[in-house]
Amino acid sequence: MKQLLTIIVFAMILTACGAGTGGSAKIDIKVGGKDVSLETKTSGTYKNVKTFTDINGKATTATTFQVGLANYEMDPATPLTMSKPLTSPDQVRLMIQLVGEEGTDSKSEFKPGIYKADPQQKYMSLNYLAVFQFADGKETNTNFDTSFSASKITGQVEIKSVTADTVSGTIDVTEGDKSVKGSFTAKIAVKNRQTSIYQM
């Protein structure tokens, strides 16, 4: 009985920390002239609050949601642990950051909907997209330009469903010869709650 209780508690801790995803979600990535298929082994999410200040000094807020997807045992406890450098050529990590609706805050949660890859769109938008790989003995990263007004980026991330502990959706984003397309499910970590202020 004691052993069974220990197993149950350990399983609850893994869920709270965002470990594992399950399912058959897969993302096809094309960067640097190479095709990579990312089958998620571990995932994590993190939440912040972004403040936009216009030229007249008016400030508005929006929740940002960061999603980390990896094909290895990533530590999803915090943004820093999710960003630990890769150590082998077979490892791939995808980081996605979405901006929610205007007026949302630290208490707001993921909302199903379409988040556009459009630098001209502040809210319900793709704010950051990067692919991390390992080559020549070190980690390399490829960023998609989500902020420059002349960016050629197109596409969207669609959040299809949200439960108490998971978020599922699809991504279809292209910028020049780079693309990220597929479906994903990520764990919503109970502990990953933080409020930060960004000025724009």
N, C-alpha and C positions, 0 to 999 in steps of 0.2 A: 504493500500500500504506500509506504514511504517513497519507494522507488518510482511508482506511478505518479505520485504527486510532484516529485522532482522533475520528471519528464514534462508534465503539463505546464509547470511554471517556466521551464526553459523554453518551451514552445511559445508561450505568451511573450517572453522577452524578445525572442526573435521577431515576432510580429510587430511589437512596439518599435523596434529599431529599424524596421523596413527590410529585413533580410529575406531573400528569396522572392520569386514571383510565381513560378509555376506556369502552366499553360503552354501554348505553342506560338506565342507572339514572336515575330521575326522582323528585323529591319534590314533593308538592303542599302548599303552605303557606297557611294562612288566619290572618292577623293584621290587626288594625286595620280589620276590615270589608272587607279586600281579599284576593283570591286571587292567589297567586304560584306559578309553576311553576319549580322549581330543577333545572336540568340541569347536573350537575357538570362543570366544566371542569378544575379542579385540586382537590387534596385533600391533607390531611396528618394525621398522628396524633402524639400525644405521651403519654408515660407518666410517672406520678408514684406516690408511695406515700402513702396517707392513714392517719393513726393515729386510732383512736377510743379515748377514755378514758371509762370509765363512772364512776358516782358513787362506786364503791368504789376507784377508782384503777387498775383493771385496764385495761391497754392492749392493743389488738389492731390489726392492720394489714390493709390491703387495697390492691391495685393500682388506680389510677384510669387510665382510658384516655380521652383527649380526641381527638375526631374533628372536623376542620374540613372543610367542603364549600363550595365557591364556584363561581359561574358565570363567574368571571373569573380572570386570572392571579394567584392568591394565592401569596405566598411562604411555603412550609410549613417553612422551616428551624427555626423555634422558635415557641413560643406567642406571643411578642411580634410576630414578623413575620406570623404568621397573623392577628393582630388589628389589623393596620394599617388605619386608617380608610378606608372606601369613598370613592370620588371621583366616581361618576356614578349617575344614577337607575336604570340597568339592572342595577346590581350587587347581588347578594344573597349573603350568607354564613350558613351554619348551623353552630352549634357544639353538639356533643353531648359530654357527659362521663358515662362509665359507671364504676361501682364494681364490682370483681370479688369473688371469694370471700374469706371471712375467712381470714386467715393468708397471703395472697399478698403478694409483695414486689417489689422492683425487677427481679428476674430473671423474673418471671411474664409471660406473654404473653396476648394476647386469647384468650378461651375461647368457643367456640360455646355459645349458650344464651340464655335470656330474662332481660332486665334490666328489672325492673318500675318503672313510674312511680308509686311509692308512698312518700310521705314517712316512713312507719312502717318501711320496710325499709332496713336499712343496707347489706347486701351484695347483689350481683347486682341492682343498682338503677340507675336513671337519676338522676344527681346534679346535672346541669345541662343546660339546653336553652335556647338563645337564637337569635333570628332577627335578623340585621343587614341594614338597608336604607339607602337614601339618599333623603332628602326635604328640601325647603326649604334646599338648599345644605349639608346636613350629614348625618352618619351618625346613624341612629336604631337602637335595639335594643329588642326585645320579649323579655322573659324569661318563661319558664314557672316557676311556683312548685313547685319540687321538694322543698322543705324544711319549709314550714309545715304543722303537723299538720292544720289545717283546710282545706288546699288541696283544690280540686275536680279536681285533675289525675288522669287515668286513662290506661291504655294501657301500652305496653311497647316496648322495642327488642329485636329478636331478631338476634343474630349467627349467621348461617347457615353461614359458611365462613371459614376463616383459612388463608392460605398464608404462605410466607416473606416475601412483600412486599405482600400485600393482605388486607383484611378486608372482607367483604360481609355485608349484612344488610338488615333492614326496620325501619321505624319507624312506629308508629301511636299517637300521643299527642294527647290533647285536654284542654284546660282552659277551660271556659266556651265562649266564641265563638272560641277560638284552637285551631288544630290543625296537626299536621305528620304527613303520611302519605306513604309511598312506600318505594322501595328505594335502596340506595346501595352503592358500592364505594369504599374509600379506600386510599391507599397507606400502608404501614407504613414509616416512615422509619428507616433503620438508625441514623442519628446521634441520633435524638430519644429519648434515654434520660436521665432525671434522677430523683433521689430527693428528695422534699420531705416535710416532716412537717406534717400538719394535725391539730389537736386538736378533738375533738367530744365 
